[in-house]
Amino acid sequence: MKKNLHQDICNETLFANIYNKYAKNLHDFLYYKYGENLNPGDKAQDAFAKLWENCSKVPPEKAKSFVFTTANNLMLNEVKHQKVVLKYKNESPKGYTNENPEFLLEKSQYLKKYQEVLSKLSEEQRTAFLLSKVEGKKHQEIAEFLGVTKKVVEYRIYTAFDQLKKELDNFKIK
């Protein structure tokens, strides 16, 4: 009966020997089974990377089985992923909406009016308002960015919001 000198394959020379012994065979196995479109070389490398991550758990006599099984599973996962990609690639987005033309017209008119009101705001108000509401920046971040105090930023945003509410019907922002 053989006695194992190494309990795991975390020893770099032992791991290198296992890699040199099985890497080409693993690549060829994946290449012949799945073809070159799914990158068999990458999957073989990933399998050996997983072997290294689990080196303390895998005894040397199970290393070949581990890398071949892992690489095969990686390829199967890639096949599944490619099927999903293909399914969604073949689905064309619908070219229509459930919104009626009247709603779409009102929406475009409202947007136009909104942009008009924004253009009437002072540059300071508009900048602070857009940084806050469009880009989602916090008041302190805006203050640092503009080189003013947080209270100034809050005032600019509040006055911009107030002006938008006065000039636009049903104007609300979260």
JOJOZI-V946480 format. One record per run of one state. SS is the DSSP state (hx for helix, st for strand, lp for the rest). FROM is the first residue (numbers start at 1). TO is the last residue. Records with the same first field share a line. If there is no record, write none. Layout:
SS = FROM-TO + FROM-TO
This chain:
lp = 1-11 + 35-39 + 54-59 + 91-100 + 121-122 + 134-138 + 147-149 + 168-174
hx = 12-34 + 40-53 + 60-90 + 101-120 + 123-133 + 139-146 + 150-167
